Amino acid sequence: MSRSSALAPSRLERTGEAAVDLAMALSARLLPVAAALVLLGALQVAAASCTPEPAPYAARTAIAR
């Protein structure tokens, strides 16, 4: 084994580094999307815990045709 091949990174190491770089780039892009989804979920839970306003009588009656 020559000295240059002993110091060069293996193909598996380069592939692993590329995978880590890709994962970091994707996580940086998807972080705002994930945060927005969590916020929307929290808002839905908060809205569901509120008591609904009573409907007007006209909205509750059946329409006779």
N, C-alpha and C positions, 0 to 999 in steps of 0.2 A: 504494500500500500504506500503510495507516495504521500508526501507531506501535504500537497495541495488538496488531495481528495479527503484527507483526514480533517482538514479545517472547513471544507465546504459543507453547508447544511444539506442534509439528505432531502430527497424529494418529499418524503412524508412530513418533515419539519416545515418545508416551504408551504405545503398544502395546509397544514395546521395553522400556520400564521395567516394565510389567506382567508381561511374560514373564520378566524377570530376577527380579522379586519372587516369582513363582510357582516358578521354578527354585530359588531360595534356600530357600523354604519346603519344597519337596519334598526337597531334598538334606538339610535338617536333620532331616526325619522319617525318611528312608531310611538315614541314616548308621548308626544302631544296628543296623539289620537287616543292612546290608552287613558291619559289623564282626562280627556273630554268625555270618554265613555263612563269613567268612574264618577265624574261630576254629574252627568245626566242621570245615572242610576241613583245617586244620592238625592237629586232634586225630585225624582219620581217617588222615592220613599218619603220624602218630606211632604210632598203634595198629597200622597195617599193617606198620611196620618192626619191631615186636616179634615174637619167635619164639613160635609158639603152644604152648600146653601140650599134652603128649601126652594123647591120649584114653585112657580106661580100656579094658581088653581087652573088656569086655562091650559097649561101645558100638561096637566094630569088627567084631564077629562077625555073621554073617548069621543071620537068624531063620528057623529051619526050621519049616515048618507041615505 
